């Protein structure tokens, strides 16, 4: 090794790429060795030692911008710097674990986008015998509600939790789900809208819009995106919802107009 190693040999010895060695040179982490008579740079043991030190610290998570100062530090400062790197690595690990858990939850559909309280509503719908399509539509509506009108999301969940404990409401809601297959002019739609309105008005406090929820200029559009989700696929449901909203407004409930 009296003549030293080429950059390719040095990179192989240290288990990095030639590109990485050159990058270390550009950053000033490893000094470029002198050229021999043939014009080639020759790496000697001191150069390899520095390469090994830089590679080890970089592999341990130390930012390249901090390595030069770290290698030139006294033992006390070196230990303190490593403690700081260890702390930052712990934070990154926590973040990665959170991402992993999020990916795991994604296997359960859109539930990663909803809090546990909302997921409990979806579970309750399934337990009560609502079909997968209806539950999926409600899941989508909850995701939209949380994103578009977060100020009413909690009160909306409260209303749902209470409503699902009411057998009469559950039965009316199931009839509403069945209405998707009805003709839009079916007279049963008006009857069902009247029954649903009466049931909703039985607890008017839950229908009140929270203070400040109408402060946005686009409140009605946001509300419409949630409350009329999927109506383009079911004209009968669109008519049913329109009738219920009309009835609620007639009863003095502040329902946003689209």
SESEFI-702168 format. One record per atom (N, C-alpha, C, O): residue in one letter; y, z, x. Coordinates in steps of 0.001 Angstrom, whole numbers, plus 524288, in hexadecimal, padded with zeros to 5 digits. Each point is the difference from the previous one (the first is absolute). Layout:
<pts>
aYZX ...
</pts>
This chain:
<pts>
x7FB55800008033B x804AB800007FCC5 x804E18000080360 x80448801017FE0E x7FB227FDDF8070F x8047B8001F8037D x8040C7FBF77FE7A x804A9800D0800DE x7F9A77FAD97FCDF x803B07FBF87FE78 x80228800D37FA84 x803847FD2D7FE56 x7FA63806B77FECE x801C48010E7FAC0 x7FD787FC6A7FBFC x7FCD77FCA180154 x80498804277F9C8 x7FDB57FD1F7FBA9 x803FC7FC5A7FD8E x804B38010280020 x7F9587FABB7FDA3 x803687FC9B7FCF2 x80145802BC7FADA x7FD8E803E97FEA5 x8063B7FA0A7FE87 x8016A802687FAFD x7FB6A7FFD27FC33 x7FF3B803A47FCF4 x7FDB87F82380336 x7FB757FFA87FC95 x7FBFD804228014A x7FDC0802637FC7B x8014E7FE828089C x7FC47803FC80193 x801F7805777FE98 x7FD06803497FE24 x808027FDA1802C5 x802448051A7FEC3 x7FF98801227FA25 x7FE97804517FE6B x802A87F7C67FE6A x7FFB4800B27FA59 x7FA68801457FE5A x7FF26803677FCB6 x7FD0B7F9DF80591 x7FA85800EB7FEAE x7FE4980571801B2 x7FD29802A37FD28 x8048A7FF1080773 x7FE8C80529801F4 x80210804537FC65 x7FD5E803E87FF0B x8075A7FB4C7FF05 x80291804047FCCF x7FEA67FF667FA39 x801408036B7FCDC x7FC357F843801B7 x7FE5C7FEF17FA9E x804A67FEE17FC6C x800618020A7FBAA x803217FAA88064C x8043B7FDFD7FCB9 x8003C7FA1D800ED x7FD1C7FDEB8033A x806537FF6E7F9F1 x8008D7FA66800BF x804487FEDA80409 x803538034C80117 x7FC847F80C8010D x804217FE598039B x80549800357FD40 x803E78019580253 x7FC377FCD27F8BC x804DA800267FCF8 x802298058E7FFB7 x804BB800CE80048 x7F7BA803137FF28 x801B0805717FFAF x8024D801C580532 x80402802A88001D x7F9787FBE38042A x802168017380527 x8057C7FDC7800B8 x80387802B9801CD x7FD287F8647FCCE x805297FD938008B x80408802987FC74 x804968006B80161 x7F9A2801547FA01 x80388802BF7FC79 x801AE8052F8026A x8048C8017F7FF93 x7F7D98013C802F3 x80159804DC802B1 x804057FEF68044A x8039880319800CC x7FBC87F893801EB x803CA7FE9980405 x805657FF197FDA5 x803E7801EF8020A x7FC527FB267F9B0 x805117FECB7FD93 x802CA804EF7FE2B x804CB8005580032 x7F827803867FE02 x8024B804E47FE24 x8014E803C680470 x8026D8040F7FF22 x7FBF27FA918059E x8010B8036180471 x7FC4E8049D80067 x80118803BC802D4 x7FA977FC107FA69 x7FC3B8044B80029 x7FCAE7FFD0804F7 x7FE5A8040A80206 x800B97F7567FFDB x7FCEF7FF35804CB x803037FC2680366 x801547FBB77FE47 x7FFB8805D48067F x802E77FC868038B x7FCA47FB5080181 x7FB4980080800CA x807277FB077FF98 x7FD0F7FB63801A7 x7FED88005B805D9 x80391800DC8031B x7F7847FE7F7FE6E x7FEAA8005080595 x802237FB5B80311 x801727FBFB7FDCA x7FEB5804B080757 x801E57FBD580362 x7FC2A7FB6A80005 x7FB53800A97FF17 x806BF7FAC2801F5 x7FCB27FB548005A x7FDC57FF838057F x8026F8019F803D2 x7F8E67FC1E7FC84 x7FDAD7FF1180524 x801E47FACA80224 x803737FD857FDBF x7FA4C800DC80690 x801B37FB2780273 x7FF0D7FB3C7FCB1 x802827FBFA800D2 x7F9F2804577FB73 x7FED57FB9B7FC8C x80368800097FB1B x7FF957FC877FCB3 x803C080761802DD x8036D800417FB74 x7FDC08030B7FB70 x802678002B7FBD7 x7F90A80240804D1 x7FD96803067FBCB x80154805C580092 x800338021D80451 x800B38005B7F73C x800D58059E8000E x7FABD802B180096 x7FC2E7FE917FD75 x803AE80556805ED x7FB26802CC80100 x8008A805B97FE6D x80383802C6801C2 x7F8E27FEE77FADF x8002A805517FDED x7FC89803898034F x7FB6E7FEDD800F7 x806E880576800BE x7FD19803AD80327 x7FEE8804F67FCD3 x801508004D7FB62 x7FC4D8038780720 x7FE268049E7FD25 x80473802D67FD31 x7FF40801DF7FBA3 x8055D7FE7C806C8 x80461802AD7FD7B x801B97FD1A7FB10 x80175802687FC1A x7FE587F85880423 x8016D7FCE37FB6A x7FC05800D57FB99 x80164800817FB6D x7F99C7FFA08061E x7FBEC800E07FC09 x8007C805667FD89 x7FF33800A07FB4D x8022380351807EF x800A8805427FDE6 x80450800117FBE9 x7FF67802507FBD4 x804FA7FB1C80568 x804587FFD97FC3E x7FE687FD167FB05 x801648019E7FBB0 x7FBBB7FA25804E5 x7FE227FD187FB73 x7FC7D803627FC8E x8006D7FFEF7FB36 x7FC148030A80754 x7FC7E803647FD14 x8031D804327FD12 x7FEDB8012B7FB7B x8050E8011280719 x80336804107FD80 x802E27FDDA7FB41 x80013802707FBDB x802497F903804C6 x802F47FDA67FBBA x7FC5E7FEA27FB83 x801278012A7FB7B x7FA767FC5E805C1 x7FC4D7FE7B7FBE8 x7FDFC804C27FD12 x7FF867FFDC7FB37 x7FF448046A807A1 x7FDEB804B37FD85 x803EE8026C7FC43 x7FE9C8017F7FBA5 x8064B7FEE680608 x80407802447FCA8 x801107FC877FB45 x800B0801E77FBA4 x7FF717F8F58054D x800F07FC6B7FBA6 x7FB8E800527FC0D x800EE7FFED7FB48 x7FA3F8006F806A1 x7FB798005F7FC7D x80005805127FCF5 x7FDE5800457FBB0 x80483803CD80692 x800358050D7FD63 x8044C8003F7FBE9 x80079803D97FD29 x802AC7F7FF8028F x804067FFD57FBF7 x8057F80101801EC x803A6800457FCE1 x7FD018004C80842 x80543800CB80210 x802ED7FACA7FFC9 x7FE087FC1B80206 x8069C803B57FB95 x802FD7FB227FFD6 x8011F7FE058057D x801328031080382 x7FE6D7F7E17FD39 x800E67FDC180530 x80561801688021F x8009D800BB804B7 x803427FFA77F7E7 x805548012A801BB x8006D8057680264 x803C88011E802C1 x7F861802517FC3C x800418055C801F7 x7FC7D800E6804B7 x8004B8041C8027D x7FC697F81D7FEC3 x7FC06800E580404 x802568009C8056C x7FE5280366802F5 x805887F95F7FE6B x802338003E8054A x8022F8056C80122 x7FED58024980411 x8045A7FFCA7F856 x802348053C800D0 x7FBBE8041780026 x80058803CB802EF x7FBA27FB747F9E9 x7FBC9803D47FFB4 x7FD018004980526 x7FEA58043F801CE x800567F7438008A x7FD0A7FFED804E5 x803168025F80481 x7FDBC801E0803CE x807677FE077FBBF x8034F8022580436 x801A48059C7FEEA x802FB8024780302 x7FB157FFFB7F8B4 x801A3805457FE78 x7FCF380423802FD x7FBBE7FF0380202 x80697805BB7FE3E x7FD33804648025C x7FBD8801EB7FC23 x800307FE917FB6A x7FC0F804A580656 x7FBA6801967FCA2 x801AE802827FADD x7FD9E7FEFE7FBF3 x806808044E80427 x801B08029F7FB39 x8022D7FC197FC0F x7FEC3800357FB5B x8047D7FC4180691 x802347FC0A7FC80 x7FBCE7FC467FE15 x800297FE3D7FB87 x7FC0F8008C807DD x7FBB47FC907FE80 x7FCE5802687FB7F x7FEB07FD517FC3B x80025807C38042E x7FCFC802A97FBF1 x8030E8002B7FAE4 x7FDC07FF377FBD3 x8075F801CE80477 x8033B800327FB4E x800307FAAD7FD5C x7FFC07FF997FB37 x800B27FC4D807FD x800397FAB77FDD5 x7FADF7FE9E7FD4F x7FFFE7FD8B7FBDE x7FBAB804088067A x7FAF07FEEE7FD96 x7FF61802F97FADF x7FDA47FE037FC50 x80477806BC80371 x7FFD1802EC7FB12 x803057FD1B7FBBD x7FE557FFDD7FB7E x8061A7FDD5805F2 x8031E7FD0E7FC34 x7FD0A7FB2D7FE2B x800097FEB47FB5F x7FD637FEA380852 x7FCE07FB6D7FE99 x7FB898019B7FC69 x7FEC97FD4C7FC37 x7FEC58072980505 x7FBAA801EC7FCC4 x801DC801167FA6C x7FD487FEC27FC3C x807608039480344 x8021E8011A7FAD0 x800E37FAF37FCF6 x7FEB07FFAD7FB62 x803897FC6380733 x800FA7FB0B7FD5D x7FAEA7FD467FE80 x7FFA47FD7B7FBEB x7FC778031280771 x7FAEF7FDB47FEB7 x7FD90802B07FB45 x7FDA17FD757FCAE x802FC807BB8030B x7FDF5802DA7FB6B x802987FE097FB04 x7FD6C7FF657FBFD x807B67FF9B80443 x802C47FE007FB67 x7FDFF7FA957FE81 x7FF527FECE7FB64 x7FFBE7FDF280890 x7FDE97FACB7FEF0 x7FA8D800577FDAA x7FEA77FCFF7FC7E x7FE38806A580571 x7FAB4800A57FDF2 x8003A801A07FA4B x7FD0A7FE057FCC5 x80684805A1801FC x80092801A77FA8C x801857FB617FC8B x7FE117FF697FBA3 x8057B7FD4E80670 x801957FB677FD04 x7FB7F7FC3E7FF2D x7FF697FDC97FBC6 x7FD658017D80843 x7FB8A7FC777FF8F x7FBE9802287FC3B x7FD9F7FD117FD07 x801958080A8031E x7FC4B802697FC54 x801E57FF357FA6B x7FCE67FEE97FC7E x80847801A5802B1 x8022C7FF237FACA x7FF237FA5F7FE49 x7FE9D7FF047FB80 x802337FD4580812 x7FF0F7FA817FEB2 x7FA4A7FF0A7FEBF x7FEBC7FD217FC5B x7FDCC8054B806B0 x7FA677FF617FEF3 x7FEA18020C7FA9E x7FD1D7FD7F7FD14 x805018072780198 x7FEE98023A7FADD x8022A7FC907FBAB x7FDA27FF737FBD9 x806EA7FE3D8052F x8024E7FC797FC24 x7FC7B7FB427FF27 x7FF217FE637FB8E x7FEDD7FF65808A9 x7FC767FB8A7FF92 x7FB138018A7FD03 x7FDEA7FCF37FCED x80046807D480408 x7FB55801D47FD32 x80116800567FA29 x7FCB57FE8B7FCCF x807F380365801CD x801608006C7FA7A x800B87FAA57FD83 x7FF4F7FF647FB48 x802147FCBC807E3 x800C17FAC67FDDB x7FB047FDC87FDA8 x8002E7FC7F7FCB6 x7FB5D80590804FF x7FB177FE227FDBE x7FF9C801807FA46 x7FCA97FE027FD2B x806C7805878011E x7FFFE801A37FA87 x8046A7FD5A7FD03 x8022E8023C7FC57 x7FF1E7F8FE8053E x803DF7FCE17FD32 x80586801E6800E5 x80162801AA8044B x801CD7FE117F78F x80588801448006A x80119805D380029 x8048D8018A80017 x7F774801BF7FFF2 x800E78059C7FFCA x802FC801F2804BB x802798041E7FFBC x7FD5E7F90F80491 x803088019E8048C x805D17FFE87FEC7 x8031180291802AB x7FE7D7FA807F954 x8057E7FF817FE91 x801B98040D7FC05 x8048B800147FE6D x7F7D6803527FFEC x8013A803B47FBDE x7FEBD80599801A2 x7FC5C800E380303 x806A7802EA7FB02 x7FEC78058080118 x7FB2F801B57FCFA x7FE4B7FD647FC57 x7FF918070A80543 x7FB33801F87FD8C x800B1800CC7FA21 x7FC5C7FF237FCFA x80845802818016F x800EE801047FA70 x7FF6D7FB017FCCA x7FDF88001D7FBA5 x803CF7FB8F8067F x7FF757FB057FD41 x7FA537FE3680009 x7FE197FDD97FC24 x7FF348030A80832 x7FA7B7FE888004C x7FCC6803177FC09 x7FC247FE0C7FDE8 x8057D806C980119 x7FD3B8032D7FC1E x800787FD917FA94 x7FC548003F7FCE7 x808317FD67801F0 x800AD7FD4F7FAFE x7FC2F7FB7D7FF96 x7FD8D7FF417FBEE x801EC7FDB580846 x7FC707FB897FFF4 x7FA5A801CD7FF4C x7FCFF7FD957FD20 x80196806A780580 x7FAB5802237FF5B x7FF17801BF7FA5A x7FBCB7FF3E7FDCD x8083A803187FFF2 x7FF8D801E27FA92 x7FF407FB717FC40 x7FCF9800657FC49 x805C47FB49804A8 x7FF5F7FB677FCAA x7FA5F7FE0C8001B x7FDCA7FEA07FBF5 x7FFF080146808AF x7FA8D7FE4B8007F x7FC5D803BD7FD23 x7FC677FE547FD49 x80491806CD80359 x7FCB7803EA7FD60 x8004E7FF7E7FA14 x7FC36801147FD3E x8085A7FD44800D0 x800C17FF8C7FA5A x7FDD17FAE67FDC7 x800427FF127FB4A x7FD9A7FDA580822 x7FD687FB477FE22 x803497FB1680008 x7FE657FC0F7FDC3 x8062E8040A804B8 x803167FB3A80067 x7FD607FC4B803DF x7FDC2801B0803E8 x8028D7F9467FAF4 x7FD667FC1C8033C x802A57FF258053F x8048B80169800B5 x7F8987FC4280303 x802217FF1080540 x805027FCC780004 x803898011580313 x7FCD47FAFC7F98D x804B77FCBF7FFE2 x804C58032E7FE55 x8043B7FF6F80237 x7FB0A803E37F9E2 x804638033B7FE2F x801AB803D280449 x804A9800AC800FE x7F77E801D980190 x80136803BC80421 x802C67FD3A80480 x803AB8021E80246 x7FA947F9297FF01 x8027D7FD0C80437 x805A97FEBB7FEAA x803708005180359 x7FD847FE3F7F7BC x805577FECF7FE51 x80375804D780056 x804877FFAB80196 x7F951804D57FCE8 x80304804D88004E x801058018C805A8 x80428802138013E x7F8107FCED80230 x800CA8011180591 x804867FCBC80215 x80362801FB802C8 x7FCA87F9077FBDB x8043F7FC98801BE x8053E801D27FDD9 x803EE7FFF9802C6 x7FC1F8019C7F841 x804DC801D07FD98 x801FC804FB802AC x804B7800AB800B1 x7F7B7802CD800CB x80196804C1802AE x802417FECD80564 x803DE8025C8019E x7F9B87F9FD80121 x802047FE7280521 x805897FDC77FF6D x803838015180303 x7FD327FB517F916 x805277FDB67FF0F x803F0804347FE77 x8046D7FFFB801E2 x7FA01803987FABC x80390804197FE37 x801CE8036980489 x804988015E80063 x7F7C47FFFA80302 x8016D803518046A x803D07FD40803A6 x803818027380232 x7FBCA7F8747FE6E x8035B7FD0E80398 x805457FE9A7FD9B x804028003B802A7 x7FC037FE507F853 x804BA7FDDD7FD9C x8035C804127FD3F x804CB7FF9F80016 x7F8C4804437FD79 x802FE803F97FD33 x7FDF4805748016B x7FE1E802D87FC9C x802407FE978085B x7FDC880501801CD x8025A804BF7FD4E x7FD858041B7FFAE x807657FB537FE54 x8028E8047E7FD93 x7FD66801B67FAE9 x800C68046B7FE45 x7FC207F81B7FF4E x7FD578018F7FB26 x7FA1E80082800C7 x7FD23801127FC4A x801127FE2C80881 x7FA5B7FFD5800EF x7FD608052D7FEA5 x7FBF2800077FD69 x8064C804568044D x7FD94805137FEF3 x7FFC28012B7FA2C x7FC09801DB7FE04 x808487FD077FF41 x80001801097FA5C x7FC357FC5C7FD2D x7FDA58017E7FC16 x801C97F9C4805E8 x7FC4F7FC497FDC7 x7FA698020480097 x7FCE07FFA47FC5C x801E1802798083C x7FACE80231800DA x7FF0C804BC7FC86 x7FBB9800B87FDEC x808518028180178 x7FF79804917FC95 x7FEAA7FE547FA76 x7FC9E8024F7FD7C x8060E7F9AB800A2 x7FEF87FE0E7FABB x7FA717FDEF7FF8D x7FD56800F17FC1C x800EC7FC38807ED x7FAB87FDE27FFDC x7FBE9804537FFF0 x7FC3F7FFC27FD02 x80479804348064B x7FC448045080039 x7FF8A802A67FAAD x7FBB08011C7FE2E x808C77FFE57FF58 x7FFE4802987FAE6 x7FD927FC6B7FBDB x7FCF0801C27FCBC x8046D7F9558036D x7FE1E7FC557FC06 x7FA1E7FF6880027 x7FD797FF887FBF0 x800508007C808D1 x7FA5F7FF2D80073 x7FCD4804BD7FE38 x7FB3A7FFB57FF83 x80777804A97FF87 x7FD62804937FDBE x8002B7FFDF7FA08 x7FDE3803747FD68 x804A57F88D80077 x800897FF6D7FA53 x7FC2C7FBD27FE1A x800E67FB5F800F2 x7FADC806217FC69 x7FC117FC307FE45 x8024B7FBAF7FC97 x7FE527FB8180051 x80581805D67FC71 x802587FC0D7FC96 x802ED7FBE880331 x7FFA87FB537FEED x803358067B804FD x802CF7FC5580360 x7FC2B7FC87802FA x800DA7FB4B8007D x7FAFB8070380178 x7FC147FCFA802E1 x7FDB67FBBC7FC93 x7FF537FB8D801B2 x7FF7D805DE7F96E x7FDC87FC2C7FC6A x803DD7FB947FEE6 x7FE7A7FB717FFD9 x80680805E17FF63 x803FF7FBF87FF0E x800A27FC7D804CA x800AF7FB447FF7F x7FF148071380520 x800837FCF8804CF x7FB687FC46800AE x800AE7FB94801C4 x7FAB8806307FCD8 x7FB6D7FC8B8003E x800987FB717FC39 x7FE887FB9580138 x803A78058A7FA25 x801017FBBD7FC51 x803FE7FC3480249 x7FFA07FB437FF48 x8042E806EB8037A x803D67FCA38028A x7FD887FC8A8041D x801717FB718008B x7FADA806AF8025A x7FD417FCD9803EA x7FCD77FBAD7FD5B x7FFC67FB97801E7 x7FDCF805BE7F9B5 x7FCFB7FC127FD1A x803837FBB17FDCE x7FE4C7FB8F7FF48 x806A3805D27FFAB x8039E7FC3B7FDA8 x8011E7FB5D8038B x8022B7FC127FE43 x7FC638045E806A3 x800E67FBAC803A4 x7FD5F7FAFB7FE18 x801E17FBB180103 x7F9C6804EF7FC3D x7FD157FB6A7FE26 x801B27FE357FA8E x7FDEA7FC2F7FDF4 x805E1806947FFAE x801B07FE987FABF x803D27FB7680026 x8025A7FED980409 x7FE387FE9C7F77E x804177FC117FF61 x8054D802C87FFDA x8006D8041F7FD8E x803927F9C6804F4 x805228029B80004 x80232801077FA92 x80330803887FF4D x7FB1A7F9627FCD2 x801F5800B97FAA8 x7FC76803767FCAA x800D7800847FB4B x7FB48801D08071A x7FC6C803617FD23 x803148048B7FD96 x802C3802BD802D3 x7FCD77FE217F818 x802F08043E7FD71 x7FE948057080208 x80302803B37FF5D x7F8737FCC680310 x7FE828052080216 x80398801C280471 x8005F804A78012A x802437F79780149 x8036D8015B8045E x8049F803427FE1E x80176803D280286 x800D87FAAF7F90C x80460803077FDE6 x7FE428057F7FE89 x802BA803CD8011B x7F8C97FC9A7FC72 x7FDF1805287FE8A x7FF238035B804CF x8016E804978000D x7FC327F91F80410 x7FEE3802E9804C0 x805108019A802B8 x80064804558020E x803787F8317FDF7 x80505801458026B x80285804AA7FD53 x802418036180293 x7FD5B7FCCD7F833 x802378045B7FD0E x7FD3A8051E8014D x802858040C8009E x7F84D7FBC57FFCC x7FD06804B080146 x80131801EB80585 x8009F804AF800E5 x7FFB27F7A8802C9 x801328017280563 x8057A8025380066 x800DB803CC802D3 x802D27F9E87FA57 x805598020E80013 x8001E8059C7FE01 x802708036280265 x7FAF57FD9A7F945 x7FFE08054D7FDCE x7FDA0803E1803E1 x801D9804688008B x7FA1F7F9E880212 x7FD6F80370803C0 x803A2801308049D x8004480474801CD x802817F79980017 x803A6800CB80456 x80490803837FE63 x801C8803458030B x8000F7FC057F834 x80476803117FE29 x7FE91805AA7FED8 x80371803467FF40 x7F78A7FDE28009C x7FE4B8055C7FEFE x801CB803AD80459 x80084804B47FF28 x800707F92480582 x801FF8032B8045F x804897FD068026E x7FF737FDA580427 x805058027A7F940 x804827FCE18019A x802038017B8056C x802357FCBC802C2 x7FD09808257FEC1 x80206801BB8050F x7FDA77FCDD8047E x802947FF08803F1 x7F8827FF687FB6D x7FD707FD0780423 x801FB7FA6980056 x7FF057FD50803DE x803C4800E67F81D x801F87FAA37FFF6 x805747FF8E80248 x801ED7FBAC800D4 x80098808BD80034 x805577FFE7801FA x800297FDCA80584 x7FCD98017280354 x806DB7FB087FD9B x800BB7FDCA80531 x802C3804038036B x803EF802337FE52 x7FA267FEDA80674 x80283803D880369 x805A87FE8E8012C x8016F7FB698001F x801BD8089B800BC x8057B7FF2480142 x800837FCA2804E7 x7FD6F800FA803F2 x805D67FB247FBC0 x800CF7FC9D80484 x7FC637FB5D8003C x800B77FC8E80348 x7FB68803457F950 x7FC387FBB280048 x8025F7FADD7FE3D x7FDFF7FBD380149 x80658804787FBB9 x8027A7FB347FE22 x804AE7FE8B8035F x803177FC9A7FE92 x7FD6A805FB805E6 x804807FEF68035C x7FFDA7FAB5802A6 x804127FDE580175 x7F7447FFEE7FF2F x7FF977FAF08028E x801657FB9E7FC3B x7FF11800577FB4C x803327FB8C806E7 x801467FB777FCBD x7FB187FD0F7FE5F x800097FD177FC2C x7FBBD803B0806C4 x7FB297FD287FEDE x7FBCA803877FDA9 x7FB5C7FEC480047 x806418059B7FD6D x7FC31803A67FDC3 x7FC817FD637FBF9 x7FB40800BF80003 x807277FC287FC80 x7FCF47FD7F7FBE0 x7FBE77FC5080244 x7FB987FFC97FE16 x805D87FD58805F4 x7FC4F7FC5E8026B x7FB7F802ED80286 x7FB7E7FE637FF96 x805BB805EB80308 x7FBEB803288027B x7FC47802357FBD9 x7FB3B7FFC48008E x8070B802587FB59 x7FCD38021D7FBC0 x7FC837FBC57FDA4 x7FB5F800E07FF06 x806E77FA8B80015 x7FD0F7FBC07FDA5 x7FB747FE338035A x7FBD67FEB17FDFC x804F68013E80721 x7FBCD7FE5B80385 x7FB3E803967FF80 x7FB8B7FE488008E x8057A806B37FE65 x7FBBC803CA7FF7E x7FDB47FFE97FA87 x7FB497FF4D7FF5A x80807801677FCB4 x7FE0E8009E7FAB2 x7FDBB7FAFE7FDBA x7FCD48002D7FC64 x804C97FB62805B6 x7FE0D7FB097FDEE x7FC5E7FD34803DE x7FF317FB457FFB8 x7FEAC807D4803E1 x7FC587FDCB803CB x7FB427FD987FD41 x7FDAA802697FC8F x800FD7F8EF804F9 x7FB717FD117FE0C x800B77FDD67FA79 x7FC5D7FDAC7FDE1 x8082D803087FFC4 x800B77FE0D7FAB3 x7FF8C7FA0F7FFAE x7FEAD7FDDC7FBE7 x8026F7FF828086F x7FFA07FA4B7FFF5 x7FA617FE337FF1C x7FF147FB7F7FE95 x7FD2A8080880240 x7FA7F7FEA37FF33 x7FE1C801687FA7D x7FBCC7FE547FE5F x80748804B47FECF x7FE35801ED7FAEE x80487800087FC1D x802BB803F07FF94 x7FE257F7C87FD90 x804507FFBA7FC36 x7FFDA8044B7FBE3 x80419801D27FE44 x7F7487FFCE8002A x7FF96804197FC0A x802158052D80216 x8029C802E57FD2F x7FC3D7FE44807BE x801FD804D18026C x805E97FFAE8008F x802B8803E57FF42 x7FF497F7848020B x805A67FF5580072 x802AA801447FAD7 x804098029E7FFEC x7F9BD7FB8A7FBC7 x8024C8010E7FAD6 x7FF83805CA7FEA1 x803A0802517FDDA x7F7E97FFFE80365 x7FF35805857FEE5 x804128034A802E6 x8026E803717FDAE x7FE507FB8580756 x803D1802FA80308 x805887FF387FDEE x80311803B27FFB7 x7FE2D7F77B7FEDA x8053E7FEE57FDF4 x80106803077FAFA x80443802147FF34 x7F7CF7FE247FD6F x800A1802DE7FB15 x8009F805D6800F3 x803348028B7FD78 x7F9C67FF9580625 x8006C8059680134 x8056C801388022C x8026A803DD7FE77 x7FF7F7F8DC80518 x80536800E680230 x804367FFAF7FBCC x803A4803247FFF2 x7FBDB7F9157FC8F x803C27FF857FBB5 x7FFF0804DD7FC92 x8041D801F57FE76 x7F7467FFF48005E x7FF7D804B47FCCB x8025F804C9802B4 x802848033F7FD7E x7FCAB7FD2380791 x8021680476802E6 x805F87FFD48002A x80298804017FF63 x7FF867F75E8016F x805BC7FF8A7FFFB x80237801777FAAB x80409802997FFA4 x7F94D7FBB87FC3C x801BD8014A7FAA9 x7FFE5805D87FF04 x802EA802077FCC1 x7F9AB800A98061B x7FF98805B47FF70 x803B0802E4803AA x7FFF0804CD80049 x803507F8338028B x803D78026E80369 x7FE4C800E580595 x802B5802A9802F4 x7F8CF7FB267FE8F x7FE258008680562 x802997FBD380362 x8003C7FB717FE7D x801B28061980606 x802C47FC6C8037F x7FC207FCD380330 x7FE7D8019280449 x7FFEC7F9FE7F9A3 x7FC5A7FC7F802B6 x8032F7FB798023E x802B37FD4F7FD11 x7FD0C801C78081E x803267FBDF8025E x7FEB17FAA47FDB6 x7FB787FED17FEE8 x8088D7FDFC80064 x7FF3E7FA9B7FE62 x7FF697FCAB804EB x802B0800D7803E6 x7F9B87FB547FBD8 x7FF937FC5180451 x8043C7FBE77FFA4 x800497FC8780350 
</pts>
